[in-house]
């Protein structure tokens, strides 16, 4: 039995350990899911709160329930939690994105019981993510349930979810093997004889296969049932996401003790460099988007309606894959991916910087085990991501060893699926790190943080030349875009919709032109909370989404992808929010997957375009001062007509609201190094035993003279949250590889000249 207990919780930001056993007097009534960063985590005048908060709930338990095995199930608690029942510590959790359960029989009584949860999203150098460009929301932000099970039941405390694990594997052209395994727990004092019964049902509910096995039930009994499934209908992505059901039951003396129902799909996935990714033996280019789980006004405390809305928008764009970044998402969303056929890259928050407090990075392994065991049965998942830009601060043998160990754990827990990693651009093509996982992802922002947009293709080609047998994926790419801003001459970091369109069009063409590139993942499908950001005219948000954080506005680039990916007819006029135009000669940009386009101005036909290109441009359209209606008709192969219309207003002078106001202070930060004399920047031959730009910041800070040199050049950066998490591993040399700091090569030589005369003790 499963009982949802989301109602009637009391919440307080006051951190008082007495709340483990004493009722909160001045709290707020809340309904779960809940986050305390729903406002300050997405940009507000309130400071972003990170700390320990408390939730309480009075749980009523009957006398009959006391004879069952009782567990509290928490969908997630960000980022750590301690669970108290009637004042006694019943369980803890350090995996802020994973489901966890707490057995409570030892602590409860018939009648009312005080459930008190201390939830903590404060900085902790042992718990991932330690540092990242998204908000670390605090709260009980997923469902909480009471599980009431018979004393004989499938194992619910192995860090998994279903209690059973379904593994499918192709045997030959027509047949697959299906194995159902797990563990049965017997909490009674008797050894019992039980029967485990497994049925495979097709989508229509018909029985395809069934197995029975008699088991002697001691405290814990493992089981493995397997059989051949002849000519199953395949789960074939968005084309045919066919799902079967495994129904597993335990009987003792013909009495049902426990049951599990798990949807599964039969499919094969393989990565190649000559044909790309193969789904059931056929090439499929990954037309993917990344997704963060938060939503405007509720933070990450989203419900099923939010998730269904996200899925509908992702399906509308025509995507066939999702990278669920950068942590474990709600299990319901993985189920939606199963149902609609979207291939999933699932990953853990081993991101940006490793732990310096725990050299073994234990928490990364804890989170990987939870992710794999809890999401194992979702056929949509094709790979496990073990790290994202973990070398952003430092790349060492120790970090390499951790990545290798994570890969080993993933293969141990799930030998069937591929492993993946997402590298920052600074990881060299020849780096040994590129041999660790089955798939290599690169997060590349050429034309935004560095380089030109055309450099993307050059980087792909250089990587493939260095690693001809390594499948590569563009795991992130995008630009911050505020749909308020527009330009006739879009350029880097102007935050306009027009530049976002140029950037993404280049990326699509670059990916499609290279068979060895498995595909890409747009960063990001939706704008998302990033509490420490102030960029693009907004605070507290990353604006790289194709859709705004409230899901109400689809940026022009959304329709670019829809025209490329969707099979539905698409006709869309770009630049509709660039209403007030100060030039009388304008290009009309149409995004469409239809070949025949007619363009009208004020109901007068002014042009026909016959082209299979998605981006169609009618150049140099003359418009007089005043308002104009621009209409487009697209005609499909059957003669059906699809239309779109926008309004433009030709004005005499430039509308300054379309441009982000540049702050002088910001300009000074961008060119902060100009105040230093770099004219005599001669490379220094470094002496051993003396400080240099290769030493970590914490080492420089250990010497007052070296610290003074560092602060001379980087005082304005020293209070950035980045330093709090990275100073033990970050060096000035590593800083120079990050676009954020904008350090010219000449400055390194100047700093080395000053540091390398300071002797280490």
TORKOLMI-621746 format. One record per residue (C-alpha): residue in three letters; x negated, y negated, z. Coordinates in pm, whole numbers, plus 50000, padded with zeros to 5 digits. Layout:
<sites>
rest/x/y/z
Ala/X/Y/Z
...
</sites>
This chain:
<sites>
rest/x/y/z
Unk/50000/50000/50000
Unk/49881/49652/49915
Unk/50014/49337/50082
Unk/49928/48988/49956
Unk/49861/48751/50246
Unk/49802/48417/50073
Unk/50060/48219/50270
Unk/50050/48055/50613
Unk/49680/47983/50656
Unk/49537/47702/50868
Unk/49222/47527/50748
Unk/48975/47287/50910
Unk/48642/47136/50812
Unk/48543/47130/51178
Unk/48281/47396/51240
Unk/48346/47535/51586
Unk/48250/47894/51671
Unk/48534/47901/51924
Unk/48768/47925/51625
Unk/48668/48291/51604
Unk/48908/48349/51893
Unk/49086/48019/51966
Unk/49363/47878/51749
Unk/49283/47574/51536
Unk/49485/47286/51677
Unk/49436/47004/51425
Unk/49405/47196/51101
Unk/49591/47176/50772
Unk/49838/47432/50643
Unk/49711/47575/50314
Unk/49809/47845/50069
Unk/49543/48062/49910
Unk/49362/48044/49675
Unk/49205/47731/49828
Unk/48888/47526/49792
Unk/48786/47225/49999
Unk/48596/47076/49703
Unk/48896/47037/49473
Unk/48835/46660/49460
Unk/48478/46588/49566
Unk/48339/46876/49359
Unk/48455/46724/49030
Unk/48379/46356/49073
Unk/48532/46120/49328
Unk/48441/45847/49575
Unk/48424/46112/49846
Unk/48084/46271/49912
Unk/48046/46630/49795
Unk/48093/46840/50110
Unk/47881/47145/50171
Unk/47904/47313/50507
Unk/48089/47559/50731
Unk/48469/47551/50743
Unk/48729/47775/50904
Unk/49047/47951/50797
Unk/49292/48125/51029
Unk/49593/48348/50972
Unk/49821/48537/51212
Unk/49856/48891/51076
Unk/50147/49098/51201
Unk/50076/49472/51220
Unk/50339/49734/51300
Unk/50293/50044/51516
Unk/50328/50258/51202
Unk/50049/50067/51026
Unk/49811/50136/51314
Unk/49807/50501/51204
Unk/49687/50406/50855
Unk/49340/50300/50739
Unk/49356/49921/50721
Unk/49128/49688/50527
Unk/49124/49317/50454
Unk/49035/49250/50091
Unk/48898/48908/49998
Unk/48890/48824/49628
Unk/48596/48591/49697
Unk/48469/48340/49951
Unk/48225/48070/49846
Unk/47947/48114/49915
Unk/47921/48313/50242
Unk/48177/48437/50490
Unk/48207/48585/50839
Unk/48532/48761/50921
Unk/48659/48775/51280
Unk/48958/48977/51400
Unk/49089/48885/51744
Unk/48759/48716/51827
Unk/48531/49002/51717
Unk/48304/48995/51416
Unk/48445/49252/51172
Unk/48239/49182/50860
Unk/48015/48945/50664
Unk/47959/48867/50297
Unk/47678/48688/50110
Unk/47806/48742/49755
Unk/48020/48435/49696
Unk/48171/48545/49363
Unk/48243/48909/49440
Unk/48534/49083/49606
Unk/48461/49229/49950
Unk/48654/49437/50201
Unk/48646/49463/50577
Unk/48780/49763/50773
Unk/48983/49633/51068
Unk/49130/49931/51256
Unk/48882/49892/51542
Unk/48987/49532/51605
Unk/49364/49515/51566
Unk/49666/49583/51779
Unk/50038/49617/51719
Unk/50197/49275/51682
Unk/50014/48952/51598
Unk/49641/48945/51526
Unk/49422/48639/51475
Unk/49223/48658/51151
Unk/48955/48387/51148
Unk/48713/48333/50859
Unk/48409/48107/50868
Unk/48331/48017/50506
Unk/48004/47843/50422
Unk/47891/47676/50099
Unk/47590/47496/50246
Unk/47247/47536/50092
Unk/47078/47866/50170
Unk/46750/47957/50005
Unk/46828/48329/50029
Unk/47173/48322/49869
Unk/47224/48267/49495
Unk/47284/48037/49325
Unk/47024/47823/49497
Unk/47025/47548/49235
Unk/47232/47507/48920
Unk/47417/47253/48709
Unk/47763/47332/48845
Unk/47948/47273/49171
Unk/47909/47534/49445
Unk/48271/47524/49556
Unk/48355/47626/49910
Unk/48668/47811/50010
Unk/48876/48126/50012
Unk/48939/48071/49645
Unk/49088/48406/49542
Unk/49364/48629/49679
Unk/49345/48792/50022
Unk/49520/49126/50070
Unk/49587/49381/50340
Unk/49523/49737/50221
Unk/49704/50009/50416
Unk/49581/50354/50306
Unk/49632/50712/50413
Unk/49348/50866/50613
Unk/49259/51050/50289
Unk/49186/50800/50014
Unk/48951/50702/49737
Unk/48645/50519/49867
Unk/48713/50146/49895
Unk/48391/50056/50078
Unk/48120/50144/49825
Unk/48100/49780/49702
Unk/48321/49880/49411
Unk/48683/49798/49336
Unk/48884/50089/49197
Unk/48742/50380/49391
Unk/48694/50567/49063
Unk/48450/50513/48774
Unk/48551/50597/48418
Unk/48268/50658/48170
Unk/48329/50716/47800
Unk/48061/50829/47557
Unk/48070/50923/47191
Unk/47983/51286/47120
Unk/48017/51299/46742
Unk/48209/51135/46460
Unk/48550/51229/46600
Unk/48510/51310/46968
Unk/48432/51130/47291
Unk/48353/51251/47640
Unk/48541/51098/47931
Unk/48407/51137/48284
Unk/48601/51028/48591
Unk/48393/51019/48909
Unk/48401/50872/49255
Unk/48424/50961/49618
Unk/48709/51068/49845
Unk/48708/50963/50210
Unk/48871/51176/50479
Unk/48910/50977/50801
Unk/49106/51246/50978
Unk/48929/51481/51221
Unk/49016/51788/51011
Unk/48861/51949/50706
Unk/49137/51959/50447
Unk/49187/52122/50111
Unk/49290/51871/49852
Unk/49356/51851/49481
Unk/49236/51567/49263
Unk/49452/51527/48955
Unk/49349/51309/48658
Unk/49569/51221/48361
Unk/49465/51028/48050
Unk/49764/50848/47901
Unk/49782/50669/47568
Unk/49923/50318/47526
Unk/50272/50461/47484
Unk/50252/50655/47810
Unk/50205/50998/47658
Unk/49968/51246/47821
Unk/49651/51301/47619
Unk/49451/51506/47869
Unk/49473/51616/48231
Unk/49244/51780/48480
Unk/49284/51934/48825
Unk/49014/52018/49075
Unk/49043/52166/49422
Unk/48814/51993/49671
Unk/48726/52060/50033
Unk/48769/51726/50204
Unk/48507/51658/50467
Unk/48412/51303/50570
Unk/48297/51207/50220
Unk/48328/51415/49903
Unk/48201/51314/49561
Unk/48386/51434/49250
Unk/48312/51443/48877
Unk/48573/51547/48623
Unk/48506/51534/48252
Unk/48647/51650/47925
Unk/48643/51597/47551
Unk/48889/51348/47400
Unk/48954/51431/47037
Unk/48988/51150/46785
Unk/49085/50875/47029
Unk/49218/50547/46895
Unk/48926/50308/46940
Unk/48919/49981/47126
Unk/48810/49765/46836
Unk/48778/49413/46975
Unk/49028/49146/46878
Unk/49130/49350/46571
Unk/49270/49637/46780
Unk/49221/49625/47159
Unk/49373/49969/47216
Unk/49379/50076/47581
Unk/49442/50413/47744
Unk/49511/50465/48115
Unk/49339/50694/48358
Unk/49569/50790/48646
Unk/49383/50961/48931
Unk/49565/51103/49234
Unk/49477/51295/49551
Unk/49714/51553/49695
Unk/49695/51743/50024
Unk/49958/52012/50079
Unk/50144/51876/49777
Unk/50171/51536/49943
Unk/50043/51232/49752
Unk/49767/51063/49952
Unk/49624/50803/49712
Unk/49644/50702/49348
Unk/49452/50477/49109
Unk/49545/50357/48761
Unk/49262/50223/48544
Unk/49293/50098/48183
Unk/49004/50215/47963
Unk/48898/50184/47602
Unk/48686/50407/47381
Unk/48419/50223/47181
Unk/48052/50211/47090
Unk/47833/49901/47089
Unk/47485/49874/46946
Unk/47251/49581/46880
Unk/47040/49579/46564
Unk/46818/49321/46399
Unk/46913/49405/46041
Unk/47293/49426/46075
Unk/47355/49238/46400
Unk/47584/49370/46674
Unk/47775/49684/46580
Unk/48114/49753/46736
Unk/48219/50110/46653
Unk/47948/50113/46389
Unk/48064/49799/46207
Unk/47883/49461/46220
Unk/48047/49189/46425
Unk/47903/48841/46467
Unk/47956/48721/46823
Unk/48172/48411/46787
Unk/48151/48331/47155
Unk/48218/48067/47416
Unk/48095/48033/47772
Unk/48344/47979/48052
Unk/48319/47845/48404
Unk/48608/47938/48632
Unk/48707/47594/48766
Unk/49001/47372/48673
Unk/49083/47005/48733
Unk/49232/46936/49075
Unk/49203/47290/49211
Unk/48827/47355/49174
Unk/48772/47732/49145
Unk/49090/47817/49341
Unk/49266/47909/49018
Unk/49565/48141/48985
Unk/49674/48379/48711
Unk/49854/48103/48524
Unk/49528/47907/48498
Unk/49346/48215/48370
Unk/49617/48292/48117
Unk/49601/47935/47990
Unk/49224/47963/47947
Unk/49265/48289/47761
Unk/49529/48140/47532
Unk/49296/47854/47438
Unk/49003/48090/47382
Unk/49221/48309/47161
Unk/49353/48004/46976
Unk/49002/47903/46877
Unk/48946/48249/46733
Unk/48660/48357/46959
Unk/48582/48728/46978
Unk/48348/48713/47277
Unk/48304/48532/47608
Unk/48001/48477/47826
Unk/48144/48454/48178
Unk/47891/48224/48334
Unk/47706/48223/48569
Unk/47856/48467/48819
Unk/48122/48731/48868
Unk/48467/48607/48766
Unk/48810/48706/48889
Unk/48886/49067/48799
Unk/49210/48959/48634
Unk/49018/48765/48373
Unk/48810/49071/48280
Unk/49143/49255/48244
Unk/49267/48986/48006
Unk/48951/49035/47801
Unk/49023/49411/47787
Unk/49380/49342/47683
Unk/49299/49093/47406
Unk/48977/49250/47279
Unk/48714/48992/47369
Unk/48363/49126/47423
Unk/48218/49005/47754
Unk/47866/48914/47864
Unk/47897/48946/48244
Unk/47623/48815/48472
Unk/47502/48727/48820
Unk/47396/48384/48955
Unk/47023/48462/48954
Unk/46972/48122/48798
Unk/46716/47838/48775
Unk/46499/47920/49076
Unk/46421/48238/49270
Unk/46428/48246/49648
Unk/46118/48125/49828
Unk/46253/48232/50168
Unk/46305/48590/50051
Unk/46030/48699/49809
Unk/46231/49012/49726
Unk/46535/48812/49609
Unk/46752/49066/49790
Unk/47074/48877/49730
Unk/47035/48901/49352
Unk/47039/49280/49380
Unk/47339/49269/49615
Unk/47532/49059/49364
Unk/47432/49277/49069
Unk/47552/49591/49246
Unk/47886/49428/49328
Unk/47931/49300/48972
Unk/47857/49632/48804
Unk/48054/49850/49045
Unk/48354/49618/49053
Unk/48370/49550/48679
Unk/48246/49891/48561
Unk/48580/50008/48421
Unk/48636/49707/48195
Unk/48568/49820/47839
Unk/48537/49457/47723
Unk/48203/49420/47902
Unk/47919/49509/47668
Unk/47618/49383/47865
Unk/47504/49288/48215
Unk/47316/48958/48241
Unk/47038/48973/48500
Unk/46907/48616/48491
Unk/46972/48270/48350
Unk/46682/48024/48309
Unk/46518/48169/48620
Unk/46182/48041/48494
Unk/46295/47678/48483
Unk/46063/47592/48772
Unk/45800/47862/48755
Unk/45720/48175/48554
Unk/45509/48420/48751
Unk/45439/48792/48762
Unk/45656/48806/49072
Unk/45954/48663/48883
Unk/45887/48909/48601
Unk/45882/49196/48848
Unk/46217/49088/48994
Unk/46375/49076/48648
Unk/46241/49423/48569
Unk/46376/49558/48897
Unk/46718/49407/48827
Unk/46718/49574/48486
Unk/46628/49905/48650
Unk/46916/49871/48896
Unk/47158/49789/48614
Unk/47046/50096/48418
Unk/47074/50313/48729
Unk/47428/50196/48801
Unk/47538/50192/48437
Unk/47313/50368/48183
Unk/47564/50313/47902
Unk/47566/49935/47875
Unk/47298/49698/47752
Unk/47116/49446/47968
Unk/47066/49082/47876
Unk/46895/48766/47996
Unk/46925/48398/47905
Unk/46591/48220/47877
Unk/46515/47851/47885
Unk/46354/47717/47567
Unk/46015/47694/47743
Unk/45979/48073/47752
Unk/45734/48141/47470
Unk/45834/48364/47181
Unk/45551/48605/47268
Unk/45627/48609/47643
Unk/45639/48956/47794
Unk/45969/48854/47952
Unk/46126/48915/47611
Unk/46058/49289/47641
Unk/46253/49343/47961
Unk/46617/49353/47847
Unk/46802/49509/47553
Unk/46926/49168/47441
Unk/46741/48837/47459
Unk/46939/48519/47491
Unk/46795/48171/47457
Unk/46966/47858/47585
Unk/46866/47606/47320
Unk/46959/47239/47313
Unk/46762/47110/47015
Unk/46906/46775/46925
Unk/47025/46695/47275
Unk/46760/46740/47542
Unk/46468/46775/47299
Unk/46381/46794/46931
Unk/46619/46765/46637
Unk/46925/46976/46561
Unk/46746/47126/46261
Unk/46480/47270/46496
Unk/46727/47539/46606
Unk/46678/47739/46289
Unk/46301/47700/46305
Unk/46299/47836/46660
Unk/46510/48136/46563
Unk/46276/48214/46275
Unk/45964/48183/46488
Unk/46114/48410/46753
Unk/46213/48671/46495
Unk/45866/48658/46341
Unk/45715/48726/46685
Unk/45979/48986/46782
Unk/46113/49145/46462
Unk/46279/49433/46648
Unk/46437/49232/46930
Unk/46805/49134/46902
Unk/46847/48767/46993
Unk/47154/48565/47091
Unk/47203/48191/47120
Unk/47330/48220/47476
Unk/47395/47847/47527
Unk/47413/47538/47309
Unk/47611/47216/47332
Unk/47618/46842/47395
Unk/47793/46626/47652
Unk/48091/46458/47489
Unk/48333/46201/47623
Unk/48628/46179/47380
Unk/48656/45806/47456
Unk/48333/45737/47266
Unk/48297/45714/46888
Unk/48050/45598/46626
Unk/48003/45557/46252
Unk/47638/45654/46308
Unk/47642/45928/46575
Unk/47311/45999/46743
Unk/47152/46189/47029
Unk/47304/46122/47370
Unk/47566/45873/47255
Unk/47830/46116/47397
Unk/48056/46070/47094
Unk/48291/46323/46944
Unk/48123/46260/46611
Unk/47782/46371/46736
Unk/47931/46682/46900
Unk/48081/46771/46562
Unk/47747/46733/46382
Unk/47561/46932/46647
Unk/47800/47226/46648
Unk/47836/47238/46271
Unk/47461/47279/46241
Unk/47463/47553/46507
Unk/47740/47749/46334
Unk/47562/47739/46000
Unk/47229/47831/46159
Unk/47375/48136/46337
Unk/47572/48257/46037
Unk/47272/48236/45805
Unk/47065/48481/46012
Unk/47178/48846/46039
Unk/46926/48918/46316
Unk/47099/48662/46540
Unk/47377/48857/46710
Unk/47582/48542/46753
Unk/47616/48257/46998
Unk/47801/48121/47299
Unk/47916/47760/47295
Unk/47829/47577/47614
Unk/48103/47529/47716
Unk/48462/47612/47635
Unk/48582/47369/47903
Unk/48429/47072/48082
Unk/48347/47179/48438
Unk/48259/47041/48778
Unk/47897/46952/48851
Unk/47906/46744/49167
Unk/47561/46588/49133
Unk/47609/46469/48774
Unk/47666/46114/48655
Unk/47656/46119/48279
Unk/47854/46022/47972
Unk/48072/45772/48159
Unk/48194/46031/48410
Unk/48079/46149/48751
Unk/48087/46499/48891
Unk/48142/46674/48557
Unk/47948/46845/48283
Unk/48110/46720/47962
Unk/47985/46981/47716
Unk/48325/47146/47686
Unk/48527/47176/47368
Unk/48829/47109/47593
Unk/48856/46873/47889
Unk/48851/47008/48244
Unk/49229/46963/48277
Unk/49278/47164/47951
Unk/49488/46878/47810
Unk/49262/46744/47534
Unk/49093/46947/47262
Unk/48792/46765/47126
Unk/48729/46756/46750
Unk/48466/47031/46779
Unk/48737/47266/46910
Unk/48903/47252/46568
Unk/48570/47296/46391
Unk/48536/47636/46558
Unk/48902/47714/46506
Unk/48864/47650/46133
Unk/48557/47876/46119
Unk/48680/48156/46346
Unk/49059/48172/46345
Unk/49255/48366/46085
Unk/49545/48125/46126
Unk/49563/47836/45875
Unk/49390/47528/46018
Unk/49424/47171/45893
Unk/49288/46902/46123
Unk/49174/46542/46065
Unk/48870/46459/46278
Unk/48819/46118/46439
Unk/49179/46065/46553
Unk/49068/45898/46876
Unk/48844/45661/46677
Unk/49155/45453/46608
Unk/49022/45097/46594
Unk/48772/45098/46308
Unk/48576/44786/46219
Unk/48473/44896/45870
Unk/48712/44887/45580
Unk/48533/45169/45401
Unk/48572/45499/45586
Unk/48507/45868/45533
Unk/48803/46096/45600
Unk/48677/46420/45761
Unk/48905/46722/45740
Unk/48840/47051/45920
Unk/49018/47334/45746
Unk/48988/47699/45647
Unk/49213/47634/45344
Unk/49049/47569/45009
Unk/49296/47317/44866
Unk/49339/46987/45049
Unk/49540/46676/44957
Unk/49478/46348/45138
Unk/49730/46065/45165
Unk/49702/45708/45291
Unk/50037/45553/45381
Unk/50212/45828/45182
Unk/50003/45760/44870
Unk/49794/46050/44740
Unk/49432/45931/44724
Unk/49236/46251/44681
Unk/49222/46626/44627
Unk/48948/46850/44762
Unk/48888/47201/44633
Unk/48628/47363/44857
Unk/48570/47674/45066
Unk/48359/47469/45307
Unk/48520/47419/45647
Unk/48407/47056/45678
Unk/48560/46860/45391
Unk/48484/46490/45349
Unk/48657/46237/45128
Unk/48401/45958/45120
Unk/48435/45582/45096
Unk/48808/45542/45140
Unk/48893/45171/45137
Unk/49145/45059/45397
Unk/49277/44706/45442
Unk/49307/44536/45781
Unk/49592/44671/45991
Unk/49753/45005/46069
Unk/49740/45303/45835
Unk/49880/45654/45836
Unk/49636/45920/45717
Unk/49800/46250/45622
Unk/49656/46575/45497
Unk/49815/46876/45333
Unk/49644/47213/45309
Unk/49783/47473/45072
Unk/49719/47842/45130
Unk/49703/48120/44868
Unk/50079/48174/44888
Unk/50164/47808/44835
Unk/50256/47739/45197
Unk/50176/47384/45309
Unk/50015/47291/45642
Unk/49985/46928/45748
Unk/49818/46692/45992
Unk/49853/46317/46047
Unk/49662/46048/46233
Unk/49687/45671/46276
Unk/49399/45434/46207
Unk/49382/45061/46276
Unk/49132/44857/46074
Unk/49013/44566/46288
Unk/48782/44273/46228
Unk/48535/44336/46510
Unk/48375/44633/46681
Unk/48571/44786/46969
Unk/48309/44805/47246
Unk/48516/45054/47446
Unk/48397/45322/47205
Unk/48039/45293/47323
Unk/47894/45401/47657
Unk/47765/45094/47833
Unk/47393/45134/47879
Unk/47268/45040/48223
Unk/46932/44863/48248
Unk/46846/45082/48543
Unk/46913/45391/48339
Unk/46694/45255/48060
Unk/46414/45202/48310
Unk/46445/45560/48429
Unk/46433/45690/48073
Unk/46112/45496/48009
Unk/45983/45511/48366
Unk/45630/45608/48257
Unk/45580/45285/48059
Unk/45470/45101/48372
Unk/45155/45316/48387
Unk/44846/45262/48177
Unk/44812/45562/47945
Unk/44567/45403/47700
Unk/44266/45595/47831
Unk/44426/45936/47878
Unk/44127/46162/47833
Unk/44170/46531/47914
Unk/43988/46616/48238
Unk/43784/46935/48282
Unk/43940/47055/48604
Unk/43721/47155/48898
Unk/43812/47450/49118
Unk/43883/47370/49480
Unk/44042/47037/49393
Unk/44405/46942/49337
Unk/44559/46920/48989
Unk/44891/46904/48809
Unk/44902/47284/48828
Unk/44952/47282/49207
Unk/45302/47309/49348
Unk/45467/47003/49495
Unk/45465/47157/49842
Unk/45087/47208/49810
Unk/45041/46847/49703
Unk/45251/46738/50000
Unk/45018/46930/50233
Unk/44750/46667/50169
Unk/44830/46301/50232
Unk/44609/46178/49947
Unk/44754/46424/49696
Unk/45106/46345/49816
Unk/45040/45974/49763
Unk/44937/46041/49403
Unk/45252/46243/49342
Unk/45478/45974/49490
Unk/45299/45703/49294
Unk/45432/45858/48975
Unk/45746/46041/49087
Unk/45888/45844/49381
Unk/46224/45789/49209
Unk/46263/46162/49146
Unk/46160/46282/49492
Unk/46509/46249/49642
Unk/46678/46444/49364
Unk/46850/46767/49482
Unk/46630/46953/49235
Unk/46327/46900/49459
Unk/46492/47046/49766
Unk/46523/47381/49595
Unk/46209/47384/49379
Unk/45924/47208/49555
Unk/45769/47535/49671
Unk/45744/47666/49315
Unk/45752/47358/49091
Unk/45433/47192/48968
Unk/45388/46869/48771
Unk/45288/47085/48474
Unk/45616/47272/48496
Unk/45803/46943/48535
Unk/45650/46829/48207
Unk/45827/47116/48028
Unk/46169/46991/48139
Unk/46338/46725/47930
Unk/46496/46575/48243
Unk/46164/46425/48356
Unk/46054/46299/48013
Unk/45683/46326/48098
Unk/45451/46238/47807
Unk/45142/46463/47766
Unk/44911/46166/47817
Unk/45042/46114/48169
Unk/44927/46462/48276
Unk/44568/46372/48198
Unk/44598/46045/48391
Unk/44741/46222/48697
Unk/44480/46500/48679
Unk/44204/46240/48684
Unk/44339/46112/49018
Unk/44422/46449/49173
Unk/44110/46639/49075
Unk/43885/46431/49300
Unk/44085/46530/49611
Unk/43930/46837/49768
Unk/44147/47114/49908
Unk/44079/47217/50267
</sites>
